[in-house]
Amino acid sequence: MQYEGLTGKVAVVTGAAQGIGAAVVQALIKQGTTVAALDCNEIFVEKSSLSSTGNEEAVHRFKCDVTEKGNVDQVIQTIETSVGPIGMLVNVAGILKTGSVHELSPEDWHGTFAVNTTGLFYMAQAVSQFMITRQDGVIVTVGSNAAYIPRMKMSAYAASKAAATMFTKCLGLELAEHNIRCNSVSPGSTDTPMQRNMWKDKHGEQRVISGNDEEYRTGIPLKRIAEPSDIADTVLFLVSDKARHITMHDIRIDGGATLGV
């Protein structure tokens, strides 16, 4: 499917080295978008993991630590100067630290918020200042359905994603007068390295689909976990002109796992 308003634009995608971030980059390139792909993974910067797109020249890779404001500001300025005016920002970078409230260390807690929430704040500040001057832009945050329902041993992650979702709505309210739309998507269990790291054996996927009564976790009504492309497709819609009258909205992509709460 071809989406309107993406060809020839420049998009910034964080967390671009793997999983949902990589899927978003590939999807945007297929729409004719030039992508500045950001990640803290140095190997990704040196050797692309996106060669399967067949249009490698459309990807400009930058090493960026979203938790460092100075680094973020410098990279965004470089992109504006050397790649082109940023029309879209997709915040995907995120980390997951699991453990009960009493098991989490202060480093786990602060580190989770540094990437999942503060990094989002730094990126939004850096990019939106340029969008405001042009009175045009779109920002999409990749959150999590964990923001909507309590999860055992995921307090830091869930809290950080809830904060990210509300921040994006507040951002959208402030930037609406500048013709800048801000929305979020909240994936459920998705087949990414982050998800697979939580599986204890080959039955991990089925356990996620079936749910776990002991952890008060519902299963997935659609009986499948998402593919990264499922999330990327929704991001494409939100950054395209097809969604030109949608802002401050969140779309859950979880196969019904949160039961529409």
N, C-alpha and C positions, 0 to 999 in steps of 0.2 A: 504494500500500500504506500502511495506517495502522499506525504503530508505537505500542506501549504505553509510557506513562510520559513523554510529551513535551508533551502538551497542558497549557497553563497554566504551564509551567516557563519560567525565564529562562536563556538561553544567552549566553555571551560567545564571539564569533568574531573572531580576529585575522586580518589580511590580507584583510579583507572586501570590498575595493573591486573586485576582479576575479578571474578565474580560479576556482580551486578554492574560495577563500574565499567569493566571491559565490554559487557554486553551493550551498555548505553553508548559507549564510544563507537562500536561497530554499527549500531543501528543509526546513529547520527551520520556517520560517513556514507552509508547507503542512501541517505537523503540528500547528499551533496553538501553537507556541512563540513567546515573545517574545524577540527577539534584540537584544543590544547588539553592534553591528557596529563593530569597531575597525580603524582604518587610519591610516597617517601621511600619506595623500593628502588634502590640505585640500579639494580640489574634491569629493571623495567626501563629505566631511562637510557641505559647503555644499549640494550638490545630489546626491540619491541616484541611484545607478545601478541601484537595485533596484525601480524602479517597476513592473516587469513582474510582480511578485508579486501585485499587486492588493490588498495588505494592508499598505500603507506605514506605518500607525500601529503595526504590530507591530515595526518596526525603529527602534532608537534608535542614532544614529550618533555616534561619538566619535573625535576625533583623538587618536591615541596612538602614541608612539614607544616600542616595546617594549624598546629598548636603554637607556632612561632609567628607572631604578628609581623615582625620585620621581614621574615622570609616570604610570607603571604603577600605583603604589599609589594615587595620587589618583583616577585614572579608575575603578579597581575600587571604591574607597570610594563614589564618586559613583553608580555603577551600583547598588550595594547599597542606597543611600539613596533614589535617585530612580526606579529601574526595578523593583527587587525582588531577593529572595534568589537568588543565582546557583546554579543546579543543574547547569550544564554549562559546560565550557570546551573550546573547540576551537582549538588553536594551528595556524594556517595560515601566518602571516607568514613569509616567507623570501625570500632573495635568492640570486642565482647569479653568481659571478665566475669566468670561464673563463680558462685559460692554463696553460702548463706551470709546474712548481714554480719554475723560475728566472725565469719571466715575471711571476709574481704579486708584487705589491708588498706590503709589510707592511700597508698600508691595506686592500688586498683581503682579506688573510687575516683580520685582526682584525675588519674590517667584516662579513665573512661569519659568523664565530662570534658576533659581537655580536647579530645578528638571529636566526640559525638556532638558536643554542644558549643564549646568555646571556639573550636575550629570553624564551625558553621557561622558563628558571629563574625569572626575575622574575615572569612571569605565574602560574606554578605556586605560588610563595610567596604572592603577593597573594590569589589566589582560594581556595587550599586552606585558609587560616586561617579563612575564613568557613564553608567546607564542613565543617571539623572540628567547629565549634561545633554544627552541625546534624546531624552524624554521617550525612552523605549527600552524594553528588556523583559526577560522572563527568568525567574529563579525557581528551581524545583529542588526540594529536599527529599532524600530517601530516608525515611524514618523506619518505624517497625510497628507491627500490630501489638507488640509488647507494651506500647504506650497506652493501650486501651484496657488491658486486663492484667491483673497481678500474675507474676510467674515466680515459681519457686527458684531460688538461687540465681535470680537475674535482676536483683533490685537496682544495681547501679546502671545496668544497660537499659532497663525499662524506664527508669527515672530520667536518664539522659535523653532518651528518644521522645519521651513525653514533653520534655523541655524544648527539644528541637522542633517538634510539631507546633507547639504554641508560639515559639519564637517566629516561625515562618509565617504564621497567621498575623502576628503583630507587625512583622516586616511588611507583609502585603497591604495592611491597612495604611501604614505610613507612606508606602511608595505608590499607592494607587493613583494619587494626583499627578504622578510623573509618568503614567502609562506603563508602569512596571507591574507585571503579575507575579505573584508568589504563591505556589502551591506545594503540597507534599504528597508522597505516596508512602503507604505503610505496608510493606511486604510481610507475609507470614513466613513459614519455613520455606526456604529456597535452596536449590541445589548449588551451593557455593562451598568453597573451602571452609568458611566459618561454620556453616551448618554441619559439614562432614566431620569437622574436628570434635563435635559433640557426640558423634555416634560411637558407641562402644564396640560394635561388631557389625557384621553384614546385615543384621536385622534392624539397624538404626532407622532407616527410612520408614519401614513399616511401623515401628513403634511411634514415630512422629505422626503418621497418618491415623493410627488407631487411638492415640491419646493415652493418658496415664491418670487413672483415678487417684492414685496415691499422691500425686502432685497437683491434683485438681485441674488437670489440663485436658481440655477437650481435644478431640481429634480433628481431622479435616473432612468436612462433609463431601467435598468433591473427590476424595480418595486419591489425591496426588499432591506432591509438593510442587512448588512452582519451579520453572526454569528461569534463569536470569533474563531470558528474552521476554518472558511474560511481564516482568517489571519494566524492561526497556521500552516495550511497546506502549505502555501507559505513559511513561515519561515523554515519548515522542508526541503523543497526543497533547499533553499539557504544554509543551514548549511550542507547539505548532499554532497556526492561526485558527485551526479548528476549535481551539479552546480560548479564543480571544476574549470571551466574556466570563471566564472562570478565574477567580482569584480567592485567596484565603480558604482554599478547600483542601481536604485530605481524602485520598482514595485508598482504601484498604484492598490489598491484593493477596488474599490468604485462603482462598478456596472455602470461605465461610467459617474459618476456625474460630473467629471471635463472635460468631453467631449474630453479626450485625449490631453488636452493642455500640 
